Amino acid sequence: MLESLETTGIALWLRESPSVWSFPTVLTLHTAGLMVVVGACWLLDMRLLGITRKVPLSAFRWVFSAVAVGLVLNVVTGVLLFIKNATVWGASIPFFVKMGLVVGAAATLLPIRSYVLRSSETQREVSGQARLLAIASIVVWTAAVIAGRLLAYLQP
């Protein structure tokens, strides 16, 4: 199955085309999506940890729309990057570690989202549990980014 993914027209185009619109553009869009997701999450995490305490939590509700856009972009471009070298990534432990970290990081967002969306228009204080989730989010997103970057050096 992985071999058949690698032989699709789009996989061949991504792997073999000299065009800037193929692999370089997909990789750039993947990086841009990552910047949006991780940047927005870190911004919210910093607020939960006490930065800009004077700003109510409700002012950060926009973060979830930005994260959704970034995640969709990263899923689409991530699938394209995967099929380009499906036989390599499909058997790569470092790739699965990275994906596990991404799933874990995204999972921290769900309770944080619930907490922020339930906050009142004037709520400024943050619970200890929300702070722990923010710390976990920062740690796991950072590990996911590092793991993703290291894939270039840890390929089988």
Secondary structure, DSSP 8 states (H G I E B T S, - for coil): -HHHHHTSHHHHHHHH---TTTHHHHHHHHHHHHHHHHHHHHHHHHHHTTTTTTS-GGGGTTHHHHHHHHHHHHHHHHHHHHHHTHHHHTT-HHHHHHHHHHHHHHHHHHHHHHHHHHS-TT-----HHHHHHHHHHHHHHHHHHHHHHHHHHH--
